[in-house]
């Protein structure tokens, strides 16, 4: 290996490891909010579904990826997605930018990691604004984000 190649490889490794999250942190994708839950995957999403319905949102469905994996003779730690929304809030967003429909209804993902910790994640509404050009709806998206954060925090804590 030439000195240049070795130096380049060392620089890339240094940047990659410096940018890596600490071992205890969960990596997050752009726009994703991740919180640790004090409950099982199922209980976390049960609590979230109850809170959402109490606040007038519709829970459309729940997908149990671990159960679906069993059907394919595969193993997956508990992993579930709750799909929910409010057409009175989501429809105007889709009217402004039809591509928003790819991200709506809203989803919450709960999973158990390899250490047995449970996490819950959702797309932050501000990310929808950036992704779909919904700047005119930022005030509404901010309110949705605040409410969603409260609902998820309630579901994840004691």
C-alpha positions as CSV (number, residue, x, y, z in Angstrom):
1,X,0.0,0.0,0.0
2,X,1.4,3.4,-0.9
3,X,1.8,6.1,1.7
4,X,-0.9,8.1,0.0
5,X,-3.4,5.2,0.1
6,X,-2.4,4.4,3.8
7,X,-2.9,8.1,4.8
8,X,-6.2,8.2,2.9
9,X,-7.5,5.0,4.6
10,X,-6.4,6.3,8.0
11,X,-8.1,9.7,7.4
12,X,-11.4,7.9,6.4
13,X,-11.2,5.6,9.4
14,X,-10.6,8.6,11.7
15,X,-13.6,10.5,10.3
16,X,-15.9,7.5,10.4
17,X,-15.0,6.6,14.0
18,X,-15.2,10.2,15.2
19,X,-18.7,10.6,13.7
20,X,-20.0,7.2,15.0
21,X,-22.5,7.5,17.9
22,X,-21.5,6.2,21.3
23,X,-22.2,2.5,21.8
24,X,-25.3,3.1,24.0
25,X,-26.9,5.5,21.5
26,X,-29.3,4.3,18.9
27,X,-28.4,5.4,15.3
28,X,-31.0,7.5,13.8
29,X,-32.0,8.2,10.2
30,X,-32.6,11.7,9.0
31,X,-35.8,13.1,10.6
32,X,-36.3,10.2,13.0
33,X,-37.0,10.8,16.6
34,X,-36.0,7.9,18.8
35,X,-36.8,7.4,22.5
36,X,-36.1,4.6,25.0
37,X,-39.2,2.9,26.4
38,X,-39.7,1.6,29.9
39,X,-42.2,-1.0,28.5
40,X,-42.2,-4.0,26.2
41,X,-42.7,-3.4,22.5
42,X,-46.4,-4.5,22.6
43,X,-47.1,-2.5,25.8
44,X,-45.4,0.6,24.4
45,X,-47.6,0.6,21.3
46,X,-50.7,-0.4,23.3
47,X,-50.1,2.7,25.4
48,X,-49.5,4.9,22.3
49,X,-52.6,3.6,20.6
50,X,-54.8,4.3,23.6
51,X,-53.4,7.8,24.0
52,X,-53.8,8.6,20.3
53,X,-57.5,7.4,20.3
54,X,-58.2,9.4,23.5
55,X,-57.0,12.4,21.6
56,X,-59.1,11.9,18.5
57,X,-56.6,10.2,16.2
58,X,-57.4,7.1,14.2
59,X,-55.3,4.0,14.7
60,X,-55.4,2.3,11.3
61,X,-53.4,-0.9,11.9
62,X,-50.5,-2.5,13.6
63,X,-47.9,-4.6,11.9
64,X,-46.0,-7.2,13.8
65,X,-42.8,-7.8,11.9
66,X,-41.5,-10.5,14.3
67,X,-44.7,-12.5,13.8
68,X,-44.5,-12.1,10.1
69,X,-40.8,-13.2,10.2
70,X,-41.9,-16.5,11.9
71,X,-44.2,-17.2,8.9
72,X,-41.1,-17.1,6.7
73,X,-39.1,-19.3,9.1
74,X,-37.0,-16.4,10.2
75,X,-36.3,-14.8,13.6
76,X,-36.7,-11.2,14.4
77,X,-36.7,-9.6,17.9
78,X,-40.0,-7.9,18.8
79,X,-40.6,-5.2,16.2
80,X,-43.9,-3.6,15.6
81,X,-45.2,-0.6,13.6
82,X,-48.4,1.3,14.5
83,X,-50.0,3.3,11.7
84,X,-52.2,6.2,12.7
85,X,-53.4,9.7,11.7
86,X,-56.0,12.3,11.4
87,X,-57.4,13.0,7.9
88,X,-58.3,16.6,9.0
89,X,-54.6,17.2,9.5
90,X,-53.1,15.0,6.9
91,X,-55.3,15.8,4.0
92,X,-54.4,19.5,3.8
93,X,-50.7,18.5,3.8
94,X,-51.3,16.1,0.9
95,X,-53.3,18.8,-0.9
96,X,-50.3,21.1,-0.7
97,X,-47.8,18.4,-1.8
98,X,-49.2,15.1,-3.0
99,X,-45.9,13.4,-2.4
100,X,-46.6,13.8,1.4
101,X,-48.9,10.8,1.0
102,X,-45.9,8.5,0.9
103,X,-45.2,9.4,4.5
104,X,-48.8,9.6,5.7
105,X,-50.5,8.2,7.7
106,X,-47.9,8.7,10.5
107,X,-46.1,5.6,11.8
108,X,-44.5,4.7,15.1
109,X,-41.9,1.9,15.2
110,X,-41.2,0.0,18.5
111,X,-38.4,-2.6,18.7
112,X,-36.3,-4.5,21.1
113,X,-32.6,-4.3,20.6
114,X,-30.0,-7.0,21.2
115,X,-29.6,-5.9,24.8
116,X,-33.3,-6.2,25.5
117,X,-33.9,-2.4,25.6
118,X,-37.1,-1.2,23.9
119,X,-37.1,1.8,21.6
120,X,-39.8,3.8,19.9
121,X,-39.3,6.0,16.9
122,X,-41.3,8.2,14.6
123,X,-40.7,10.7,11.7
124,X,-40.6,14.3,13.0
125,X,-43.2,16.4,11.2
126,X,-40.6,19.1,10.5
127,X,-38.8,16.5,8.3
128,X,-42.0,16.2,6.3
129,X,-41.9,19.9,5.7
130,X,-38.3,19.7,4.4
131,X,-38.9,16.6,2.4
132,X,-42.1,17.7,0.7
133,X,-41.8,21.5,0.6
134,X,-44.5,22.2,3.2
135,X,-43.1,25.5,4.4
136,X,-46.5,27.1,4.4
137,X,-47.7,24.5,6.9
138,X,-44.8,24.8,9.3
139,X,-46.9,26.2,12.2
140,X,-49.3,23.3,11.9
141,X,-46.5,20.8,11.6
142,X,-44.9,22.3,14.7
143,X,-48.1,21.8,16.7
144,X,-48.3,18.2,15.4
145,X,-44.7,17.6,16.4
146,X,-45.3,18.9,19.9
147,X,-48.4,16.7,20.4
148,X,-46.7,13.7,18.9
149,X,-43.7,14.1,21.2
150,X,-46.1,14.2,24.2
151,X,-48.0,11.1,23.0
152,X,-44.8,9.1,22.5
153,X,-43.2,10.3,25.7
154,X,-46.3,9.2,27.6
155,X,-46.3,5.8,25.9
156,X,-42.6,5.2,26.7
157,X,-42.4,6.3,30.3
158,X,-43.6,4.8,33.6
